[in-house]
Amino acid sequence: MRTFDKRLLQVLACPVCKGQVILYTNDNIQELVCRFDRLAFPIRDAIPVMLEEQARTLSLEELDKVN
């Protein structure tokens, strides 16, 4: 698995609300999470897929696990 370059977090924003996204890693799966919109954007081959239609909605329980 290729790793996501964390320096990208400084320039990436949620495409829905333009807010901050945070990197979440769980069981070798990396996602960029917008806490405000409760969306998790996938990272495929170390490339973030910042498309709303590709994001999954987080439950409140999942959101609590994200820092």
mmCIF file as Biopython writes it, N, C-alpha, C and O atoms, coordinates in Angstrom:
data_model
#
loop_
_atom_site.group_PDB
_atom_site.id
_atom_site.type_symbol
_atom_site.label_atom_id
_atom_site.label_alt_id
_atom_site.label_comp_id
_atom_site.label_asym_id
_atom_site.label_entity_id
_atom_site.label_seq_id
_atom_site.pdbx_PDB_ins_code
_atom_site.Cartn_x
_atom_site.Cartn_y
_atom_site.Cartn_z
_atom_site.occupancy
_atom_site.B_iso_or_equiv
_atom_site.auth_seq_id
_atom_site.auth_asym_id
_atom_site.pdbx_PDB_model_num
ATOM 1   N N  . MET A ? 1  ? 0.838   -1.186 0.000  1.0 0.0 1  A 1 
ATOM 2   C CA . MET A ? 1  ? 0.000   0.000  0.000  1.0 0.0 1  A 1 
ATOM 3   C C  . MET A ? 1  ? 0.880   1.246  0.000  1.0 0.0 1  A 1 
ATOM 4   O O  . MET A ? 1  ? 1.754   1.401  0.853  1.0 0.0 1  A 1 
ATOM 5   N N  . ARG A ? 2  ? 0.643   2.119  -0.952 1.0 0.0 2  A 1 
ATOM 6   C CA . ARG A ? 2  ? 1.369   3.383  -0.988 1.0 0.0 2  A 1 
ATOM 7   C C  . ARG A ? 2  ? 0.775   4.305  0.063  1.0 0.0 2  A 1 
ATOM 8   O O  . ARG A ? 2  ? -0.430  4.287  0.314  1.0 0.0 2  A 1 
ATOM 9   N N  . THR A ? 3  ? 1.625   5.103  0.666  1.0 0.0 3  A 1 
ATOM 10  C CA . THR A ? 3  ? 1.149   5.977  1.733  1.0 0.0 3  A 1 
ATOM 11  C C  . THR A ? 3  ? 0.834   7.374  1.202  1.0 0.0 3  A 1 
ATOM 12  O O  . THR A ? 3  ? 1.474   7.881  0.282  1.0 0.0 3  A 1 
ATOM 13  N N  . PHE A ? 4  ? -0.153  7.953  1.808  1.0 0.0 4  A 1 
ATOM 14  C CA . PHE A ? 4  ? -0.609  9.290  1.473  1.0 0.0 4  A 1 
ATOM 15  C C  . PHE A ? 4  ? 0.390   10.321 1.997  1.0 0.0 4  A 1 
ATOM 16  O O  . PHE A ? 4  ? 0.848   10.217 3.135  1.0 0.0 4  A 1 
ATOM 17  N N  . ASP A ? 5  ? 0.724   11.301 1.182  1.0 0.0 5  A 1 
ATOM 18  C CA . ASP A ? 5  ? 1.639   12.367 1.586  1.0 0.0 5  A 1 
ATOM 19  C C  . ASP A ? 5  ? 0.879   13.365 2.467  1.0 0.0 5  A 1 
ATOM 20  O O  . ASP A ? 5  ? 0.031   14.111 1.978  1.0 0.0 5  A 1 
ATOM 21  N N  . LYS A ? 6  ? 1.184   13.372 3.744  1.0 0.0 6  A 1 
ATOM 22  C CA . LYS A ? 6  ? 0.454   14.207 4.712  1.0 0.0 6  A 1 
ATOM 23  C C  . LYS A ? 6  ? 0.611   15.697 4.464  1.0 0.0 6  A 1 
ATOM 24  O O  . LYS A ? 6  ? -0.172  16.493 4.982  1.0 0.0 6  A 1 
ATOM 25  N N  . ARG A ? 7  ? 1.601   16.085 3.685  1.0 0.0 7  A 1 
ATOM 26  C CA . ARG A ? 7  ? 1.757   17.516 3.372  1.0 0.0 7  A 1 
ATOM 27  C C  . ARG A ? 7  ? 0.595   18.038 2.544  1.0 0.0 7  A 1 
ATOM 28  O O  . ARG A ? 7  ? 0.334   19.241 2.533  1.0 0.0 7  A 1 
ATOM 29  N N  . LEU A ? 8  ? -0.105  17.149 1.849  1.0 0.0 8  A 1 
ATOM 30  C CA . LEU A ? 8  ? -1.265  17.562 1.058  1.0 0.0 8  A 1 
ATOM 31  C C  . LEU A ? 8  ? -2.406  18.085 1.924  1.0 0.0 8  A 1 
ATOM 32  O O  . LEU A ? 8  ? -3.253  18.838 1.445  1.0 0.0 8  A 1 
ATOM 33  N N  . LEU A ? 9  ? -2.432  17.691 3.188  1.0 0.0 9  A 1 
ATOM 34  C CA . LEU A ? 9  ? -3.503  18.142 4.082  1.0 0.0 9  A 1 
ATOM 35  C C  . LEU A ? 9  ? -3.535  19.665 4.216  1.0 0.0 9  A 1 
ATOM 36  O O  . LEU A ? 9  ? -4.572  20.242 4.542  1.0 0.0 9  A 1 
ATOM 37  N N  . GLN A ? 10 ? -2.406  20.304 3.965  1.0 0.0 10 A 1 
ATOM 38  C CA . GLN A ? 10 ? -2.337  21.762 4.082  1.0 0.0 10 A 1 
ATOM 39  C C  . GLN A ? 10 ? -3.099  22.459 2.960  1.0 0.0 10 A 1 
ATOM 40  O O  . GLN A ? 10 ? -3.515  23.607 3.119  1.0 0.0 10 A 1 
ATOM 41  N N  . VAL A ? 11 ? -3.288  21.782 1.828  1.0 0.0 11 A 1 
ATOM 42  C CA . VAL A ? 11 ? -3.931  22.433 0.677  1.0 0.0 11 A 1 
ATOM 43  C C  . VAL A ? 11 ? -5.275  21.818 0.304  1.0 0.0 11 A 1 
ATOM 44  O O  . VAL A ? 11 ? -6.025  22.416 -0.468 1.0 0.0 11 A 1 
ATOM 45  N N  . LEU A ? 12 ? -5.594  20.644 0.830  1.0 0.0 12 A 1 
ATOM 46  C CA . LEU A ? 12 ? -6.857  19.999 0.499  1.0 0.0 12 A 1 
ATOM 47  C C  . LEU A ? 12 ? -7.978  20.524 1.377  1.0 0.0 12 A 1 
ATOM 48  O O  . LEU A ? 12 ? -7.771  20.856 2.544  1.0 0.0 12 A 1 
ATOM 49  N N  . ALA A ? 13 ? -9.170  20.592 0.795  1.0 0.0 13 A 1 
ATOM 50  C CA . ALA A ? 13 ? -10.354 21.019 1.533  1.0 0.0 13 A 1 
ATOM 51  C C  . ALA A ? 13 ? -11.532 20.161 1.089  1.0 0.0 13 A 1 
ATOM 52  O O  . ALA A ? 13 ? -11.520 19.577 0.006  1.0 0.0 13 A 1 
ATOM 53  N N  . CYS A ? 14 ? -12.525 20.097 1.926  1.0 0.0 14 A 1 
ATOM 54  C CA . CYS A ? 14 ? -13.745 19.380 1.588  1.0 0.0 14 A 1 
ATOM 55  C C  . CYS A ? 14 ? -14.384 20.061 0.379  1.0 0.0 14 A 1 
ATOM 56  O O  . CYS A ? 14 ? -14.559 21.280 0.395  1.0 0.0 14 A 1 
ATOM 57  N N  . PRO A ? 15 ? -14.739 19.313 -0.667 1.0 0.0 15 A 1 
ATOM 58  C CA . PRO A ? 15 ? -15.345 19.942 -1.839 1.0 0.0 15 A 1 
ATOM 59  C C  . PRO A ? 15 ? -16.774 20.423 -1.596 1.0 0.0 15 A 1 
ATOM 60  O O  . PRO A ? 15 ? -17.309 21.193 -2.394 1.0 0.0 15 A 1 
ATOM 61  N N  . VAL A ? 16 ? -17.391 19.982 -0.513 1.0 0.0 16 A 1 
ATOM 62  C CA . VAL A ? 16 ? -18.767 20.376 -0.212 1.0 0.0 16 A 1 
ATOM 63  C C  . VAL A ? 16 ? -18.808 21.693 0.549  1.0 0.0 16 A 1 
ATOM 64  O O  . VAL A ? 16 ? -19.467 22.642 0.126  1.0 0.0 16 A 1 
ATOM 65  N N  . CYS A ? 17 ? -18.092 21.747 1.690  1.0 0.0 17 A 1 
ATOM 66  C CA . CYS A ? 17 ? -18.164 22.934 2.547  1.0 0.0 17 A 1 
ATOM 67  C C  . CYS A ? 17 ? -16.896 23.781 2.526  1.0 0.0 17 A 1 
ATOM 68  O O  . CYS A ? 17 ? -16.846 24.856 3.123  1.0 0.0 17 A 1 
ATOM 69  N N  . LYS A ? 18 ? -15.862 23.280 1.826  1.0 0.0 18 A 1 
ATOM 70  C CA . LYS A ? 18 ? -14.550 23.960 1.738  1.0 0.0 18 A 1 
ATOM 71  C C  . LYS A ? 18 ? -13.826 23.999 3.075  1.0 0.0 18 A 1 
ATOM 72  O O  . LYS A ? 18 ? -12.897 24.785 3.258  1.0 0.0 18 A 1 
ATOM 73  N N  . GLY A ? 19 ? -14.250 23.151 4.012  1.0 0.0 19 A 1 
ATOM 74  C CA . GLY A ? 19 ? -13.627 23.088 5.329  1.0 0.0 19 A 1 
ATOM 75  C C  . GLY A ? 19 ? -12.440 22.142 5.361  1.0 0.0 19 A 1 
ATOM 76  O O  . GLY A ? 19 ? -12.097 21.511 4.361  1.0 0.0 19 A 1 
ATOM 77  N N  . GLN A ? 20 ? -11.833 22.058 6.505  1.0 0.0 20 A 1 
ATOM 78  C CA . GLN A ? 20 ? -10.650 21.235 6.726  1.0 0.0 20 A 1 
ATOM 79  C C  . GLN A ? 20 ? -11.014 19.749 6.685  1.0 0.0 20 A 1 
ATOM 80  O O  . GLN A ? 20 ? -12.075 19.338 7.154  1.0 0.0 20 A 1 
ATOM 81  N N  . VAL A ? 21 ? -10.109 18.961 6.116  1.0 0.0 21 A 1 
ATOM 82  C CA . VAL A ? 21 ? -10.235 17.504 6.161  1.0 0.0 21 A 1 
ATOM 83  C C  . VAL A ? 21 ? -9.081  16.952 6.983  1.0 0.0 21 A 1 
ATOM 84  O O  . VAL A ? 21 ? -7.995  17.530 7.025  1.0 0.0 21 A 1 
ATOM 85  N N  . ILE A ? 22 ? -9.333  15.827 7.634  1.0 0.0 22 A 1 
ATOM 86  C CA . ILE A ? 22 ? -8.294  15.198 8.440  1.0 0.0 22 A 1 
ATOM 87  C C  . ILE A ? 22 ? -8.076  13.778 7.932  1.0 0.0 22 A 1 
ATOM 88  O O  . ILE A ? 22 ? -8.986  13.143 7.400  1.0 0.0 22 A 1 
ATOM 89  N N  . LEU A ? 23 ? -6.865  13.304 8.108  1.0 0.0 23 A 1 
ATOM 90  C CA . LEU A ? 23 ? -6.504  11.961 7.678  1.0 0.0 23 A 1 
ATOM 91  C C  . LEU A ? 23 ? -6.928  10.968 8.744  1.0 0.0 23 A 1 
ATOM 92  O O  . LEU A ? 23 ? -6.608  11.131 9.921  1.0 0.0 23 A 1 
ATOM 93  N N  . TYR A ? 24 ? -7.643  9.946  8.327  1.0 0.0 24 A 1 
ATOM 94  C CA . TYR A ? 24 ? -8.071  8.883  9.228  1.0 0.0 24 A 1 
ATOM 95  C C  . TYR A ? 24 ? -7.564  7.560  8.675  1.0 0.0 24 A 1 
ATOM 96  O O  . TYR A ? 24 ? -7.798  7.244  7.509  1.0 0.0 24 A 1 
ATOM 97  N N  . THR A ? 25 ? -6.880  6.792  9.496  1.0 0.0 25 A 1 
ATOM 98  C CA . THR A ? 25 ? -6.356  5.492  9.103  1.0 0.0 25 A 1 
ATOM 99  C C  . THR A ? 25 ? -6.915  4.440  10.041 1.0 0.0 25 A 1 
ATOM 100 O O  . THR A ? 25 ? -6.849  4.582  11.262 1.0 0.0 25 A 1 
ATOM 101 N N  . ASN A ? 26 ? -7.473  3.371  9.453  1.0 0.0 26 A 1 
ATOM 102 C CA . ASN A ? 26 ? -8.026  2.284  10.246 1.0 0.0 26 A 1 
ATOM 103 C C  . ASN A ? 26 ? -7.899  1.003  9.438  1.0 0.0 26 A 1 
ATOM 104 O O  . ASN A ? 26 ? -8.372  0.933  8.304  1.0 0.0 26 A 1 
ATOM 105 N N  . ASP A ? 27 ? -7.266  -0.005 10.011 1.0 0.0 27 A 1 
ATOM 106 C CA . ASP A ? 27 ? -7.116  -1.312 9.352  1.0 0.0 27 A 1 
ATOM 107 C C  . ASP A ? 27 ? -6.549  -1.176 7.939  1.0 0.0 27 A 1 
ATOM 108 O O  . ASP A ? 27 ? -7.092  -1.754 6.998  1.0 0.0 27 A 1 
ATOM 109 N N  . ASN A ? 28 ? -5.476  -0.426 7.786  1.0 0.0 28 A 1 
ATOM 110 C CA . ASN A ? 28 ? -4.798  -0.225 6.503  1.0 0.0 28 A 1 
ATOM 111 C C  . ASN A ? 28 ? -5.650  0.504  5.465  1.0 0.0 28 A 1 
ATOM 112 O O  . ASN A ? 28 ? -5.323  0.485  4.279  1.0 0.0 28 A 1 
ATOM 113 N N  . ILE A ? 29 ? -6.722  1.137  5.889  1.0 0.0 29 A 1 
ATOM 114 C CA . ILE A ? 29 ? -7.546  1.951  4.998  1.0 0.0 29 A 1 
ATOM 115 C C  . ILE A ? 29 ? -7.356  3.403  5.396  1.0 0.0 29 A 1 
ATOM 116 O O  . ILE A ? 29 ? -7.499  3.758  6.566  1.0 0.0 29 A 1 
ATOM 117 N N  . GLN A ? 30 ? -7.035  4.234  4.426  1.0 0.0 30 A 1 
ATOM 118 C CA . GLN A ? 30 ? -6.881  5.659  4.689  1.0 0.0 30 A 1 
ATOM 119 C C  . GLN A ? 30 ? -8.012  6.419  4.008  1.0 0.0 30 A 1 
ATOM 120 O O  . GLN A ? 30 ? -8.384  6.124  2.873  1.0 0.0 30 A 1 
ATOM 121 N N  . GLU A ? 31 ? -8.545  7.396  4.717  1.0 0.0 31 A 1 
ATOM 122 C CA . GLU A ? 31 ? -9.602  8.253  4.186  1.0 0.0 31 A 1 
ATOM 123 C C  . GLU A ? 31 ? -9.359  9.673  4.666  1.0 0.0 31 A 1 
ATOM 124 O O  . GLU A ? 31 ? -8.727  9.894  5.699  1.0 0.0 31 A 1 
ATOM 125 N N  . LEU A ? 32 ? -9.862  10.619 3.915  1.0 0.0 32 A 1 
ATOM 126 C CA . LEU A ? 32 ? -9.872  12.003 4.355  1.0 0.0 32 A 1 
ATOM 127 C C  . LEU A ? 32 ? -11.285 12.305 4.833  1.0 0.0 32 A 1 
ATOM 128 O O  . LEU A ? 32 ? -12.257 12.077 4.113  1.0 0.0 32 A 1 
ATOM 129 N N  . VAL A ? 33 ? -11.388 12.814 6.043  1.0 0.0 33 A 1 
ATOM 130 C CA . VAL A ? 33 ? -12.685 12.992 6.682  1.0 0.0 33 A 1 
ATOM 131 C C  . VAL A ? 33 ? -12.981 14.472 6.889  1.0 0.0 33 A 1 
ATOM 132 O O  . VAL A ? 33 ? -12.148 15.235 7.377  1.0 0.0 33 A 1 
ATOM 133 N N  . CYS A ? 34 ? -14.198 14.850 6.499  1.0 0.0 34 A 1 
ATOM 134 C CA . CYS A ? 34 ? -14.738 16.168 6.834  1.0 0.0 34 A 1 
ATOM 135 C C  . CYS A ? 34 ? -15.710 15.948 7.985  1.0 0.0 34 A 1 
ATOM 136 O O  . CYS A ? 34 ? -16.778 15.362 7.801  1.0 0.0 34 A 1 
ATOM 137 N N  . ARG A ? 35 ? -15.344 16.411 9.154  1.0 0.0 35 A 1 
ATOM 138 C CA . ARG A ? 35 ? -16.191 16.210 10.330 1.0 0.0 35 A 1 
ATOM 139 C C  . ARG A ? 35 ? -17.501 16.978 10.217 1.0 0.0 35 A 1 
ATOM 140 O O  . ARG A ? 35 ? -18.537 16.496 10.675 1.0 0.0 35 A 1 
ATOM 141 N N  . PHE A ? 36 ? -17.472 18.158 9.618  1.0 0.0 36 A 1 
ATOM 142 C CA . PHE A ? 36 ? -18.676 18.988 9.522  1.0 0.0 36 A 1 
ATOM 143 C C  . PHE A ? 36 ? -19.756 18.303 8.680  1.0 0.0 36 A 1 
ATOM 144 O O  . PHE A ? 36 ? -20.921 18.262 9.075  1.0 0.0 36 A 1 
ATOM 145 N N  . ASP A ? 37 ? -19.369 17.768 7.524  1.0 0.0 37 A 1 
ATOM 146 C CA . ASP A ? 37 ? -20.329 17.123 6.617  1.0 0.0 37 A 1 
ATOM 147 C C  . ASP A ? 37 ? -20.476 15.626 6.872  1.0 0.0 37 A 1 
ATOM 148 O O  . ASP A ? 37 ? -21.316 14.974 6.252  1.0 0.0 37 A 1 
ATOM 149 N N  . ARG A ? 38 ? -19.654 15.068 7.791  1.0 0.0 38 A 1 
ATOM 150 C CA . ARG A ? 38 ? -19.655 13.636 8.090  1.0 0.0 38 A 1 
ATOM 151 C C  . ARG A ? 38 ? -19.411 12.808 6.834  1.0 0.0 38 A 1 
ATOM 152 O O  . ARG A ? 38 ? -20.091 11.812 6.585  1.0 0.0 38 A 1 
ATOM 153 N N  . LEU A ? 39 ? -18.423 13.244 6.044  1.0 0.0 39 A 1 
ATOM 154 C CA . LEU A ? 39 ? -18.065 12.538 4.816  1.0 0.0 39 A 1 
ATOM 155 C C  . LEU A ? 39 ? -16.647 11.999 4.910  1.0 0.0 39 A 1 
ATOM 156 O O  . LEU A ? 39 ? -15.761 12.646 5.468  1.0 0.0 39 A 1 
ATOM 157 N N  . ALA A ? 40 ? -16.442 10.804 4.356  1.0 0.0 40 A 1 
ATOM 158 C CA . ALA A ? 40 ? -15.114 10.193 4.281  1.0 0.0 40 A 1 
ATOM 159 C C  . ALA A ? 40 ? -14.781 9.999  2.804  1.0 0.0 40 A 1 
ATOM 160 O O  . ALA A ? 40 ? -15.472 9.275  2.087  1.0 0.0 40 A 1 
ATOM 161 N N  . PHE A ? 41 ? -13.722 10.654 2.366  1.0 0.0 41 A 1 
ATOM 162 C CA . PHE A ? 41 ? -13.282 10.573 0.976  1.0 0.0 41 A 1 
ATOM 163 C C  . PHE A ? 41 ? -12.192 9.515  0.865  1.0 0.0 41 A 1 
ATOM 164 O O  . PHE A ? 41 ? -11.246 9.518  1.653  1.0 0.0 41 A 1 
ATOM 165 N N  . PRO A ? 42 ? -12.311 8.614  -0.100 1.0 0.0 42 A 1 
ATOM 166 C CA . PRO A ? 42 ? -11.313 7.538  -0.211 1.0 0.0 42 A 1 
ATOM 167 C C  . PRO A ? 42 ? -9.970  8.040  -0.713 1.0 0.0 42 A 1 
ATOM 168 O O  . PRO A ? 42 ? -9.872  9.069  -1.381 1.0 0.0 42 A 1 
ATOM 169 N N  . ILE A ? 43 ? -8.939  7.281  -0.371 1.0 0.0 43 A 1 
ATOM 170 C CA . ILE A ? 43 ? -7.593  7.510  -0.903 1.0 0.0 43 A 1 
ATOM 171 C C  . ILE A ? 43 ? -7.224  6.235  -1.645 1.0 0.0 43 A 1 
ATOM 172 O O  . ILE A ? 43 ? -7.142  5.160  -1.050 1.0 0.0 43 A 1 
ATOM 173 N N  . ARG A ? 44 ? -7.004  6.364  -2.944 1.0 0.0 44 A 1 
ATOM 174 C CA . ARG A ? 44 ? -6.688  5.195  -3.771 1.0 0.0 44 A 1 
ATOM 175 C C  . ARG A ? 44 ? -5.303  5.371  -4.380 1.0 0.0 44 A 1 
ATOM 176 O O  . ARG A ? 44 ? -5.033  6.359  -5.063 1.0 0.0 44 A 1 
ATOM 177 N N  . ASP A ? 45 ? -4.442  4.414  -4.129 1.0 0.0 45 A 1 
ATOM 178 C CA . ASP A ? 45 ? -3.062  4.476  -4.631 1.0 0.0 45 A 1 
ATOM 179 C C  . ASP A ? 45 ? -2.386  5.780  -4.243 1.0 0.0 45 A 1 
ATOM 180 O O  . ASP A ? 45 ? -1.685  6.391  -5.050 1.0 0.0 45 A 1 
ATOM 181 N N  . ALA A ? 46 ? -2.600  6.200  -3.005 1.0 0.0 46 A 1 
ATOM 182 C CA . ALA A ? 46 ? -2.018  7.412  -2.414 1.0 0.0 46 A 1 
ATOM 183 C C  . ALA A ? 46 ? -2.565  8.691  -3.019 1.0 0.0 46 A 1 
ATOM 184 O O  . ALA A ? 46 ? -1.989  9.760  -2.819 1.0 0.0 46 A 1 
ATOM 185 N N  . ILE A ? 47 ? -3.673  8.605  -3.760 1.0 0.0 47 A 1 
ATOM 186 C CA . ILE A ? 47 ? -4.285  9.785  -4.382 1.0 0.0 47 A 1 
ATOM 187 C C  . ILE A ? 47 ? -5.670  9.984  -3.776 1.0 0.0 47 A 1 
ATOM 188 O O  . ILE A ? 47 ? -6.506  9.083  -3.855 1.0 0.0 47 A 1 
ATOM 189 N N  . PRO A ? 48 ? -5.935  11.149 -3.169 1.0 0.0 48 A 1 
ATOM 190 C CA . PRO A ? 48 ? -7.252  11.393 -2.590 1.0 0.0 48 A 1 
ATOM 191 C C  . PRO A ? 48 ? -8.296  11.611 -3.686 1.0 0.0 48 A 1 
ATOM 192 O O  . PRO A ? 48 ? -8.063  12.336 -4.653 1.0 0.0 48 A 1 
ATOM 193 N N  . VAL A ? 49 ? -9.443  10.971 -3.512 1.0 0.0 49 A 1 
ATOM 194 C CA . VAL A ? 49 ? -10.557 11.122 -4.446 1.0 0.0 49 A 1 
ATOM 195 C C  . VAL A ? 49 ? -11.546 12.084 -3.794 1.0 0.0 49 A 1 
ATOM 196 O O  . VAL A ? 49 ? -12.380 11.681 -2.983 1.0 0.0 49 A 1 
ATOM 197 N N  . MET A ? 50 ? -11.441 13.348 -4.159 1.0 0.0 50 A 1 
ATOM 198 C CA . MET A ? 50 ? -12.224 14.395 -3.492 1.0 0.0 50 A 1 
ATOM 199 C C  . MET A ? 50 ? -13.498 14.711 -4.275 1.0 0.0 50 A 1 
ATOM 200 O O  . MET A ? 50 ? -13.752 15.863 -4.628 1.0 0.0 50 A 1 
ATOM 201 N N  . LEU A ? 51 ? -14.286 13.684 -4.539 1.0 0.0 51 A 1 
ATOM 202 C CA . LEU A ? 51 ? -15.556 13.828 -5.237 1.0 0.0 51 A 1 
ATOM 203 C C  . LEU A ? 51 ? -16.683 13.451 -4.287 1.0 0.0 51 A 1 
ATOM 204 O O  . LEU A ? 51 ? -16.645 12.392 -3.661 1.0 0.0 51 A 1 
ATOM 205 N N  . GLU A ? 52 ? -17.680 14.315 -4.179 1.0 0.0 52 A 1 
ATOM 206 C CA . GLU A ? 52 ? -18.774 14.075 -3.245 1.0 0.0 52 A 1 
ATOM 207 C C  . GLU A ? 52 ? -19.472 12.745 -3.528 1.0 0.0 52 A 1 
ATOM 208 O O  . GLU A ? 52 ? -19.862 12.039 -2.597 1.0 0.0 52 A 1 
ATOM 209 N N  . GLU A ? 53 ? -19.628 12.403 -4.793 1.0 0.0 53 A 1 
ATOM 210 C CA . GLU A ? 53 ? -20.321 11.154 -5.133 1.0 0.0 53 A 1 
ATOM 211 C C  . GLU A ? 53 ? -19.491 9.901  -4.816 1.0 0.0 53 A 1 
ATOM 212 O O  . GLU A ? 53 ? -20.035 8.797  -4.805 1.0 0.0 53 A 1 
ATOM 213 N N  . GLN A ? 54 ? -18.200 10.053 -4.562 1.0 0.0 54 A 1 
ATOM 214 C CA . GLN A ? 54 ? -17.345 8.933  -4.181 1.0 0.0 54 A 1 
ATOM 215 C C  . GLN A ? 54 ? -17.194 8.817  -2.662 1.0 0.0 54 A 1 
ATOM 216 O O  . GLN A ? 54 ? -16.689 7.810  -2.164 1.0 0.0 54 A 1 
ATOM 217 N N  . ALA A ? 55 ? -17.622 9.826  -1.937 1.0 0.0 55 A 1 
ATOM 218 C CA . ALA A ? 55 ? -17.493 9.829  -0.474 1.0 0.0 55 A 1 
ATOM 219 C C  . ALA A ? 55 ? -18.574 8.969  0.160  1.0 0.0 55 A 1 
ATOM 220 O O  . ALA A ? 55 ? -19.643 8.746  -0.410 1.0 0.0 55 A 1 
ATOM 221 N N  . ARG A ? 56 ? -18.264 8.500  1.342  1.0 0.0 56 A 1 
ATOM 222 C CA . ARG A ? 56 ? -19.285 7.765  2.100  1.0 0.0 56 A 1 
ATOM 223 C C  . ARG A ? 56 ? -19.663 8.592  3.324  1.0 0.0 56 A 1 
ATOM 224 O O  . ARG A ? 56 ? -18.841 9.326  3.874  1.0 0.0 56 A 1 
ATOM 225 N N  . THR A ? 57 ? -20.901 8.462  3.732  1.0 0.0 57 A 1 
ATOM 226 C CA . THR A ? 57 ? -21.390 9.176  4.898  1.0 0.0 57 A 1 
ATOM 227 C C  . THR A ? 57 ? -21.029 8.399  6.147  1.0 0.0 57 A 1 
ATOM 228 O O  . THR A ? 57 ? -21.229 7.186  6.221  1.0 0.0 57 A 1 
ATOM 229 N N  . LEU A ? 58 ? -20.496 9.110  7.126  1.0 0.0 58 A 1 
ATOM 230 C CA . LEU A ? 58 ? -20.093 8.487  8.386  1.0 0.0 58 A 1 
ATOM 231 C C  . LEU A ? 58 ? -21.249 8.486  9.375  1.0 0.0 58 A 1 
ATOM 232 O O  . LEU A ? 58 ? -22.007 9.452  9.462  1.0 0.0 58 A 1 
ATOM 233 N N  . SER A ? 59 ? -21.375 7.406  10.111 1.0 0.0 59 A 1 
ATOM 234 C CA . SER A ? 59 ? -22.331 7.375  11.208 1.0 0.0 59 A 1 
ATOM 235 C C  . SER A ? 59 ? -21.756 8.200  12.359 1.0 0.0 59 A 1 
ATOM 236 O O  . SER A ? 59 ? -20.574 8.544  12.351 1.0 0.0 59 A 1 
ATOM 237 N N  . LEU A ? 60 ? -22.580 8.508  13.327 1.0 0.0 60 A 1 
ATOM 238 C CA . LEU A ? 60 ? -22.102 9.261  14.490 1.0 0.0 60 A 1 
ATOM 239 C C  . LEU A ? 60 ? -21.063 8.455  15.270 1.0 0.0 60 A 1 
ATOM 240 O O  . LEU A ? 60 ? -20.128 9.027  15.830 1.0 0.0 60 A 1 
ATOM 241 N N  . GLU A ? 61 ? -21.222 7.129  15.310 1.0 0.0 61 A 1 
ATOM 242 C CA . GLU A ? 61 ? -20.260 6.275  15.997 1.0 0.0 61 A 1 
ATOM 243 C C  . GLU A ? 61 ? -18.892 6.315  15.296 1.0 0.0 61 A 1 
ATOM 244 O O  . GLU A ? 61 ? -17.851 6.383  15.950 1.0 0.0 61 A 1 
ATOM 245 N N  . GLU A ? 62 ? -18.911 6.271  13.959 1.0 0.0 62 A 1 
ATOM 246 C CA . GLU A ? 62 ? -17.662 6.351  13.203 1.0 0.0 62 A 1 
ATOM 247 C C  . GLU A ? 62 ? -17.011 7.707  13.387 1.0 0.0 62 A 1 
ATOM 248 O O  . GLU A ? 62 ? -15.791 7.804  13.524 1.0 0.0 62 A 1 
ATOM 249 N N  . LEU A ? 63 ? -17.818 8.748  13.392 1.0 0.0 63 A 1 
ATOM 250 C CA . LEU A ? 63 ? -17.295 10.106 13.537 1.0 0.0 63 A 1 
ATOM 251 C C  . LEU A ? 63 ? -16.608 10.282 14.889 1.0 0.0 63 A 1 
ATOM 252 O O  . LEU A ? 63 ? -15.620 11.009 14.994 1.0 0.0 63 A 1 
ATOM 253 N N  . ASP A ? 64 ? -17.125 9.623  15.918 1.0 0.0 64 A 1 
ATOM 254 C CA . ASP A ? 64 ? -16.501 9.701  17.242 1.0 0.0 64 A 1 
ATOM 255 C C  . ASP A ? 64 ? -15.102 9.095  17.261 1.0 0.0 64 A 1 
ATOM 256 O O  . ASP A ? 64 ? -14.272 9.494  18.079 1.0 0.0 64 A 1 
ATOM 257 N N  . LYS A ? 65 ? -14.826 8.143  16.381 1.0 0.0 65 A 1 
ATOM 258 C CA . LYS A ? 65 ? -13.512 7.497  16.319 1.0 0.0 65 A 1 
ATOM 259 C C  . LYS A ? 65 ? -12.457 8.359  15.637 1.0 0.0 65 A 1 
ATOM 260 O O  . LYS A ? 65 ? -11.257 8.153  15.820 1.0 0.0 65 A 1 
ATOM 261 N N  . VAL A ? 66 ? -12.918 9.322  14.851 1.0 0.0 66 A 1 
ATOM 262 C CA . VAL A ? 66 ? -12.004 10.195 14.116 1.0 0.0 66 A 1 
ATOM 263 C C  . VAL A ? 66 ? -11.547 11.318 15.045 1.0 0.0 66 A 1 
ATOM 264 O O  . VAL A ? 66 ? -12.367 11.944 15.716 1.0 0.0 66 A 1 
ATOM 265 N N  . ASN A ? 67 ? -10.260 11.567 15.081 1.0 0.0 67 A 1 
ATOM 266 C CA . ASN A ? 67 ? -9.717  12.613 15.971 1.0 0.0 67 A 1 
ATOM 267 C C  . ASN A ? 67 ? -10.255 13.945 15.638 1.0 0.0 67 A 1 
ATOM 268 O O  . ASN A ? 67 ? -9.905  14.932 16.285 1.0 0.0 67 A 1 
#
